[in-house]
């Protein structure tokens, strides 16, 4: 069977994450695990339920990769090679996340937007960014 040399624009990848909060509002998040494991980890320090979410990303094509790399890499004689991993992950998230099931306090779905991605808790954004790096390696 011959494979296409082009990226299918409809191809999607999913990641599932779990989020828990401690009583002092520290965020605990990682790729989907059994809720029991997280409850054991947080123990009596848990504040509320363990939340499960799904994030859907599109498979990047060459254009996407080019757009995402703009402004994240620099090289100069004085400073050498610099790569801004946080900026790179932010761009990837904005370019590739096409859906998620995050909701607000009233249960209303929060739309995927650049602004909402920017407002994510840094721990949650870091996990999502790392997983997008793995999915798009």
N, C-alpha and C positions, 0 to 999 in steps of 0.2 A: 504494500500500500504506500503510495506516495503522499508525503505530508506537504502541507502548504508552507510556503516561505513567508506568508503574510500572517499577521496577528488577526485573529477573528475579533472584530469589534464587540461582539456580543458575549465573548468569553468573560466569565466572572469567577472570582475566587472569594471564599468566605473565611472569616476567622470568628471564633467564638471566644469571648473573654468573660471572666467573672470578676466582680468588684465587691469588696466588703469594706466596712468602715469600723475603726476602733472607736471606743467611747470618747477619745479625745480628737475624733474626726480625722485621724490618719487614714489614708487610702491604701488598701491592699488590693492589687489587681494582678492578674496573670491570665495566660491562655486557659481555656476552659479546663477545669478540674472538677472532680466530684465535690459537691457542696460540703460533704462530710469532711473532706481533707481541709477545706478552708475553715470550717467551724472548729476543727481540732486545732488548727494553727492559731486562730484568733482567741479561742477559748472563751473565757468569761469577759474578755475585753471587747467582744463584738457589740456593735451598735446597729440594730436593725437586721434586715434580711441580707442574704448574699444575693446579689443581682447578676443575672446572666444577660449578655448582649451579643448580637451578631452584627458584624461590620462586613459590607460587601464592597470589594474593590474590582476595578476592571484590570485586565492584563495590559500592561503598557506596550505601546508600539515604539518605533524609533523616534517619531515626532514627540511623543510623551517624554521619553528619556531626554531628548534634547532640550525641551522646555523646562524640565525639572532640574537640569544641571546648570542653567543660567544663574550666575551670581553666587554659586555655592563653591566654586573652585577658583583659586587665584594663584598666580605664580609671579614672583619678581626676584630680581637678583639679590635684593636686600633681605627680603623676608622668606624666600624660598617658596615651597609649595604649601598652600593652605587649603584645607577642606573644611567647610562649615557643616558638620553632620546634622546639627539641629535645623539649620535652614534647609538642608536637603530633605530631611524627613518631613518638614512642614510642607514643602512644595509637593512632595510625593503624596502626602495625605490630601492636599487640596486638589491635586490633579486626578487621583485615582479612586478616592472613596466615592462611591455612587449611591450607597444606601447604608442605613443603620437603623437599629430599633431603639435608640435612646428616646426617653420620654421625660417630660417635665413633672413637677409635683402633682399636676392634675391628670396625669396619664396621657397627655397630648404628645403626639410624636414631635420630636425636635427635628426640623429639616436639616439636611446636610448642606452646609454653606461654609464659605471661607471664614466668615465671622464666627460661626459656631465651632469650627475646628480650632480657631485661635483661642477660644475660651475654654477648651478642654482642660481638665486638671492635668498638670504636667506629668504625673505618674501614669495616668491613663493614656495620654498622648504618646508618651515614650514607649509604652508597651505596644500600642497600635503601630507606631512608626517602626519599631524593631521588627514586628511581624510582617509589615508590608515589605521591609527590606528582604526578609526571608522568602516571602511569596514571589517577589519579583527579581530574585537573584539572577 
